[in-house]
Amino acid sequence: MKIGIGKGNYKHKSGYKRPLRTLEWSKKLGAAHKGKIISQKHRDAVSSKLKGVPFSKEHKDRIGTSLRGKPKSASHRMKLSITIGEKKGWVTTLNFRIRHSVEYKLWREAVFKRDGYKCIWCGATGFINADHIKPFAYFPELRFAIDNGRTLCVPCHKSTDTFAHKAKKHE
């Protein structure tokens, strides 16, 4: 079944001719259906009907602009981080996967919020890092513990005993 915006007629699968939807008609229809709750059965039926139907570039762009800037829930972000890597077939190290995971990003956000988005040593607010007090590599059980994190600016972070390869000396 062809649904589109434009002029002219097309033949419906049942055999009768029906005019294509005009922009005005689509807007009225959208306004009439706004706020209606769709059953899961109906959603599944529509989803199965549209499986394999390619979207046009314009349609993809409209979807992208409508979703841009909308916050995603933590559970949705978690699902995205898992599936994106699987779909692309990435082979990554465990360290990379952990540091780019949603749990790690949530840990960083929590540390920043707790410290007021400023360096706890000098009070700078520019470029800040979430630093692990006990090294990330040597204490895997404390990687996501908020008590093991602190907010430091880049110069203060570089001056710590555990920055980069100095952590080996700390061991």
GROMACS elastic network, one bead per residue, 0.5 to 0.9 nm:
[ bonds ]
;  ai    aj funct       b0    kb
    1    11     6  0.89463   500
    1    12     6  0.65968   500
    1    13     6  0.67440   500
    2    10     6  0.79766   500
    2    11     6  0.89535   500
    2    12     6  0.79154   500
    2    20     6  0.84308   500
    3    20     6  0.67478   500
    3    21     6  0.70710   500
    4    20     6  0.61244   500
    4    21     6  0.59896   500
    4    22     6  0.79672   500
    5    20     6  0.61544   500
    5    21     6  0.50302   500
    5    22     6  0.50879   500
    5    23     6  0.60343   500
    5    26     6  0.79814   500
    6    19     6  0.88113   500
    6    20     6  0.59864   500
    6    21     6  0.64379   500
    6    22     6  0.55929   500
    6    23     6  0.76048   500
    7    19     6  0.72617   500
    7    20     6  0.60865   500
    7    21     6  0.77942   500
    7    22     6  0.71004   500
    8    18     6  0.87378   500
    8    19     6  0.59492   500
    8    20     6  0.62601   500
    9    17     6  0.62211   500
    9    18     6  0.56843   500
    9    20     6  0.59360   500
   10    16     6  0.85218   500
   10    17     6  0.56146   500
   10    18     6  0.59912   500
   10    19     6  0.65330   500
   10    20     6  0.70440   500
   11    14     6  0.80018   500
   11    15     6  0.59998   500
   11    16     6  0.58304   500
   11    18     6  0.66090   500
   11    19     6  0.89013   500
   12    15     6  0.53635   500
   12    16     6  0.56651   500
   12    17     6  0.59379   500
   12    18     6  0.67795   500
   13    16     6  0.77033   500
   14    17     6  0.89212   500
   19    22     6  0.85438   500
   21    24     6  0.81331   500
   21    25     6  0.60324   500
   21    26     6  0.62684   500
   22    25     6  0.51343   500
   22    26     6  0.61839   500
   22    27     6  0.86845   500
   23    26     6  0.50998   500
   23    27     6  0.62614   500
   23    28     6  0.87442   500
   24    27     6  0.52302   500
   24    28     6  0.63519   500
   24    29     6  0.86774   500
   25    28     6  0.51574   500
   25    29     6  0.61246   500
   25    30     6  0.85570   500
   26    29     6  0.50739   500
   26    30     6  0.60617   500
   26    31     6  0.86032   500
   27    30     6  0.50546   500
   27    31     6  0.61737   500
   27    32     6  0.86094   500
   28    31     6  0.51373   500
   28    32     6  0.61779   500
   28    33     6  0.87355   500
   29    32     6  0.51013   500
   29    33     6  0.63081   500
   29    34     6  0.86360   500
   30    33     6  0.52567   500
   30    34     6  0.60487   500
   31    34     6  0.51793   500
   31    35     6  0.87969   500
   32    35     6  0.85854   500
   32    36     6  0.86989   500
   33    36     6  0.56516   500
   33    37     6  0.89708   500
   34    37     6  0.88971   500
   38    41     6  0.83627   500
   38    42     6  0.65850   500
   38    43     6  0.68673   500
   39    42     6  0.52986   500
   39    43     6  0.63879   500
   39    44     6  0.87693   500
   40    44     6  0.61204   500
   40    45     6  0.85736   500
   41    44     6  0.52126   500
   41    45     6  0.62652   500
   41    46     6  0.87871   500
   42    45     6  0.50328   500
   42    46     6  0.62217   500
   42    47     6  0.84796   500
   43    46     6  0.52371   500
   43    47     6  0.59994   500
   43    48     6  0.85782   500
   44    47     6  0.50033   500
   44    48     6  0.60769   500
   44    49     6  0.85173   500
   45    48     6  0.53097   500
   45    49     6  0.62120   500
   45    50     6  0.87722   500
   46    49     6  0.50834   500
   46    50     6  0.62548   500
   46    51     6  0.87255   500
   47    50     6  0.52755   500
   47    51     6  0.62293   500
   48    51     6  0.52584   500
   48    52     6  0.88707   500
   49    52     6  0.85181   500
   49    53     6  0.84928   500
   50    53     6  0.54272   500
   50    54     6  0.86334   500
   51    54     6  0.85012   500
   55    58     6  0.81516   500
   55    59     6  0.60599   500
   55    60     6  0.63963   500
   56    59     6  0.51771   500
   56    60     6  0.63446   500
   56    61     6  0.86871   500
   57    60     6  0.51392   500
   57    61     6  0.61846   500
   57    62     6  0.86909   500
   58    61     6  0.50803   500
   58    62     6  0.62474   500
   58    63     6  0.87419   500
   59    62     6  0.51048   500
   59    63     6  0.63025   500
   59    64     6  0.86485   500
   60    63     6  0.51337   500
   60    64     6  0.61702   500
   60    65     6  0.87103   500
   61    64     6  0.50375   500
   61    65     6  0.61953   500
   61    66     6  0.85817   500
   62    65     6  0.52550   500
   62    66     6  0.61352   500
   62    67     6  0.86835   500
   63    66     6  0.52079   500
   63    67     6  0.62663   500
   63    68     6  0.85594   500
   64    67     6  0.53442   500
   64    68     6  0.59723   500
   65    68     6  0.51488   500
   65    69     6  0.85493   500
   66    69     6  0.84210   500
   66    70     6  0.83830   500
   67    70     6  0.57264   500
   67    71     6  0.88548   500
   68    71     6  0.86877   500
   72    75     6  0.82588   500
   72    76     6  0.61899   500
   72    77     6  0.63720   500
   73    76     6  0.51944   500
   73    77     6  0.62528   500
   73    78     6  0.86436   500
   74    77     6  0.51053   500
   74    78     6  0.61542   500
   74    79     6  0.87511   500
   74   102     6  0.74779   500
   74   103     6  0.87081   500
   74   106     6  0.81676   500
   75    78     6  0.50250   500
   75    79     6  0.63443   500
   75    80     6  0.87178   500
   75   102     6  0.88874   500
   76    79     6  0.51632   500
   76    80     6  0.62394   500
   76    81     6  0.87157   500
   77    80     6  0.50761   500
   77    81     6  0.61821   500
   77    82     6  0.87326   500
   77   102     6  0.63772   500
   78    81     6  0.52757   500
   78    82     6  0.64493   500
   78    83     6  0.88354   500
   78   101     6  0.75125   500
   78   102     6  0.54994   500
   78   103     6  0.77432   500
   79    82     6  0.53070   500
   79    83     6  0.62224   500
   79    84     6  0.85440   500
   80    83     6  0.52769   500
   80    84     6  0.58556   500
   80    85     6  0.86448   500
   81    84     6  0.56399   500
   81    85     6  0.67782   500
   81    86     6  0.89900   500
   81   100     6  0.81864   500
   81   101     6  0.64390   500
   81   102     6  0.68238   500
   82    85     6  0.60012   500
   82    86     6  0.66652   500
   82    87     6  0.89995   500
   82   101     6  0.83034   500
   83    86     6  0.50578   500
   83    87     6  0.59903   500
   83    88     6  0.85770   500
   84    87     6  0.52442   500
   84    88     6  0.62932   500
   84    89     6  0.86003   500
   84    90     6  0.89046   500
   85    88     6  0.53320   500
   85    89     6  0.60893   500
   85    90     6  0.55132   500
   85    91     6  0.83137   500
   85    92     6  0.88435   500
   86    89     6  0.51051   500
   86    90     6  0.66073   500
   87    90     6  0.80012   500
   92    95     6  0.82391   500
   92    96     6  0.63641   500
   92    97     6  0.65701   500
   93    96     6  0.52800   500
   93    97     6  0.63544   500
   93    98     6  0.87263   500
   94    97     6  0.51231   500
   94    98     6  0.61358   500
   94    99     6  0.85798   500
   95    98     6  0.52581   500
   95    99     6  0.61193   500
   95   100     6  0.85734   500
   95   137     6  0.86472   500
   96    99     6  0.52353   500
   96   100     6  0.60987   500
   96   101     6  0.84150   500
   97   100     6  0.52945   500
   97   101     6  0.59054   500
   98   101     6  0.50948   500
   98   102     6  0.84084   500
   98   103     6  0.79640   500
   98   104     6  0.66254   500
   99   102     6  0.85511   500
   99   103     6  0.86539   500
   99   104     6  0.58432   500
   99   105     6  0.78042   500
  100   103     6  0.84914   500
  100   104     6  0.67115   500
  100   105     6  0.72061   500
  101   104     6  0.53894   500
  101   105     6  0.65198   500
  101   106     6  0.87845   500
  102   105     6  0.50232   500
  102   106     6  0.60532   500
  102   107     6  0.84758   500
  103   106     6  0.50978   500
  103   107     6  0.61082   500
  103   108     6  0.86994   500
  103   144     6  0.72791   500
  104   108     6  0.62673   500
  104   109     6  0.86818   500
  104   143     6  0.80691   500
  104   144     6  0.66069   500
  105   108     6  0.50933   500
  105   109     6  0.62126   500
  105   110     6  0.86107   500
  106   109     6  0.50591   500
  106   110     6  0.61196   500
  106   111     6  0.86462   500
  106   144     6  0.87673   500
  107   110     6  0.51416   500
  107   111     6  0.62415   500
  107   112     6  0.86564   500
  107   130     6  0.87273   500
  107   143     6  0.86452   500
  107   144     6  0.58132   500
  107   145     6  0.75297   500
  107   146     6  0.64743   500
  107   149     6  0.84020   500
  108   111     6  0.51646   500
  108   112     6  0.61504   500
  108   113     6  0.85830   500
  108   129     6  0.83780   500
  108   130     6  0.57817   500
  108   131     6  0.87676   500
  108   144     6  0.87345   500
  108   146     6  0.83687   500
  108   149     6  0.80800   500
  108   151     6  0.87680   500
  109   112     6  0.51350   500
  109   113     6  0.60898   500
  109   114     6  0.85535   500
  109   130     6  0.86077   500
  110   113     6  0.51418   500
  110   114     6  0.60935   500
  110   115     6  0.86640   500
  110   146     6  0.70080   500
  111   114     6  0.51568   500
  111   115     6  0.62603   500
  111   116     6  0.85662   500
  111   117     6  0.83768   500
  111   130     6  0.67629   500
  111   131     6  0.89992   500
  111   146     6  0.60772   500
  111   147     6  0.83515   500
  111   149     6  0.61122   500
  111   150     6  0.61883   500
  111   151     6  0.66215   500
  112   115     6  0.52501   500
  112   116     6  0.59881   500
  112   118     6  0.74863   500
  112   128     6  0.86713   500
  112   129     6  0.85459   500
  112   130     6  0.70808   500
  112   150     6  0.77147   500
  112   151     6  0.60511   500
  113   116     6  0.50778   500
  113   117     6  0.60041   500
  114   117     6  0.77884   500
  114   146     6  0.89044   500
  114   150     6  0.87877   500
  114   151     6  0.88553   500
  115   118     6  0.63117   500
  115   119     6  0.75979   500
  115   120     6  0.68691   500
  115   150     6  0.72971   500
  115   151     6  0.63647   500
  116   119     6  0.85217   500
  116   120     6  0.89256   500
  116   151     6  0.86957   500
  117   124     6  0.88320   500
  117   125     6  0.64006   500
  117   126     6  0.89500   500
  117   128     6  0.76006   500
  117   151     6  0.71708   500
  118   121     6  0.88037   500
  118   122     6  0.83245   500
  118   123     6  0.53799   500
  118   124     6  0.54577   500
  118   126     6  0.77834   500
  118   127     6  0.89930   500
  118   128     6  0.70055   500
  118   151     6  0.65031   500
  118   152     6  0.71063   500
  118   153     6  0.74667   500
  119   122     6  0.56949   500
  119   124     6  0.51872   500
  119   125     6  0.64453   500
  119   126     6  0.88845   500
  119   128     6  0.67935   500
  119   129     6  0.84326   500
  119   150     6  0.81682   500
  119   151     6  0.51974   500
  119   153     6  0.52419   500
  119   156     6  0.80297   500
  120   123     6  0.57126   500
  120   124     6  0.81814   500
  120   150     6  0.72526   500
  120   151     6  0.60244   500
  120   152     6  0.61024   500
  120   153     6  0.84235   500
  121   124     6  0.83072   500
  121   151     6  0.86155   500
  121   152     6  0.69390   500
  121   153     6  0.83990   500
  121   156     6  0.72935   500
  122   152     6  0.82335   500
  122   153     6  0.79812   500
  122   156     6  0.78102   500
  123   152     6  0.85211   500
  123   153     6  0.82543   500
  124   127     6  0.81069   500
  124   128     6  0.79758   500
  124   152     6  0.81647   500
  124   153     6  0.63008   500
  125   128     6  0.67081   500
  125   153     6  0.72858   500
  126   153     6  0.71846   500
  126   154     6  0.88678   500
  127   152     6  0.86689   500
  127   153     6  0.58104   500
  127   154     6  0.63177   500
  128   151     6  0.65448   500
  128   152     6  0.55461   500
  128   154     6  0.59842   500
  128   157     6  0.85903   500
  129   150     6  0.82605   500
  129   151     6  0.57617   500
  129   152     6  0.53715   500
  129   153     6  0.59417   500
  129   154     6  0.65184   500
  129   157     6  0.72202   500
  130   149     6  0.63635   500
  130   150     6  0.57118   500
  130   152     6  0.64384   500
  130   153     6  0.87217   500
  130   157     6  0.87406   500
  131   134     6  0.88656   500
  131   135     6  0.86648   500
  131   148     6  0.82612   500
  131   149     6  0.54878   500
  131   150     6  0.52816   500
  131   151     6  0.61141   500
  131   152     6  0.66484   500
  131   157     6  0.70512   500
  131   163     6  0.86019   500
  132   135     6  0.56576   500
  132   136     6  0.62210   500
  132   142     6  0.86178   500
  132   143     6  0.75235   500
  132   148     6  0.56148   500
  132   150     6  0.66010   500
  132   162     6  0.83602   500
  133   136     6  0.84332   500
  133   147     6  0.86040   500
  133   148     6  0.52849   500
  133   149     6  0.57606   500
  133   150     6  0.69503   500
  133   162     6  0.78106   500
  134   137     6  0.88139   500
  134   138     6  0.76304   500
  134   139     6  0.65942   500
  134   142     6  0.76803   500
  134   143     6  0.86880   500
  134   148     6  0.64165   500
  134   149     6  0.83184   500
  134   162     6  0.78572   500
  135   138     6  0.55420   500
  135   139     6  0.60765   500
  135   140     6  0.84847   500
  135   142     6  0.86802   500
  135   143     6  0.83048   500
  135   148     6  0.89792   500
  135   162     6  0.63981   500
  135   163     6  0.86297   500
  135   167     6  0.67144   500
  135   170     6  0.85696   500
  135   171     6  0.87481   500
  136   139     6  0.57004   500
  136   140     6  0.61968   500
  136   141     6  0.89716   500
  136   142     6  0.75076   500
  136   143     6  0.57325   500
  137   140     6  0.63108   500
  137   143     6  0.85060   500
  137   167     6  0.86231   500
  138   141     6  0.89580   500
  138   167     6  0.87778   500
  138   171     6  0.76982   500
  139   142     6  0.55372   500
  139   143     6  0.67885   500
  140   143     6  0.53095   500
  140   144     6  0.84988   500
  141   144     6  0.75941   500
  141   145     6  0.79660   500
  142   145     6  0.50219   500
  142   146     6  0.83657   500
  142   147     6  0.85480   500
  142   148     6  0.64613   500
  143   146     6  0.84289   500
  143   148     6  0.74963   500
  143   149     6  0.86194   500
  144   147     6  0.87862   500
  144   148     6  0.77943   500
  144   149     6  0.84057   500
  145   148     6  0.54098   500
  145   149     6  0.71397   500
  146   149     6  0.53335   500
  146   150     6  0.81750   500
  147   150     6  0.79253   500
  151   157     6  0.86067   500
  152   155     6  0.80866   500
  152   156     6  0.58932   500
  152   157     6  0.54764   500
  153   156     6  0.54164   500
  153   157     6  0.59669   500
  153   158     6  0.86447   500
  154   157     6  0.50267   500
  154   158     6  0.61551   500
  154   159     6  0.87157   500
  155   158     6  0.51944   500
  155   159     6  0.64060   500
  156   159     6  0.51358   500
  156   160     6  0.67108   500
  157   160     6  0.55080   500
  157   161     6  0.89726   500
  157   162     6  0.87260   500
  157   163     6  0.66749   500
  158   161     6  0.83304   500
  158   162     6  0.85485   500
  158   163     6  0.56747   500
  158   164     6  0.80768   500
  159   162     6  0.85406   500
  159   163     6  0.71904   500
  160   163     6  0.56115   500
  160   166     6  0.84338   500
  161   164     6  0.89621   500
  161   166     6  0.59675   500
  161   167     6  0.65855   500
  161   169     6  0.81223   500
  161   170     6  0.67315   500
  162   165     6  0.73738   500
  162   166     6  0.52335   500
  162   168     6  0.79068   500
  162   169     6  0.81367   500
  162   170     6  0.64549   500
  163   166     6  0.55955   500
  163   167     6  0.62249   500
  164   167     6  0.64263   500
  164   168     6  0.88436   500
  165   168     6  0.60308   500
  165   169     6  0.79682   500
  166   169     6  0.54763   500
  166   170     6  0.66850   500
  167   171     6  0.63610   500
  168   171     6  0.52157   500
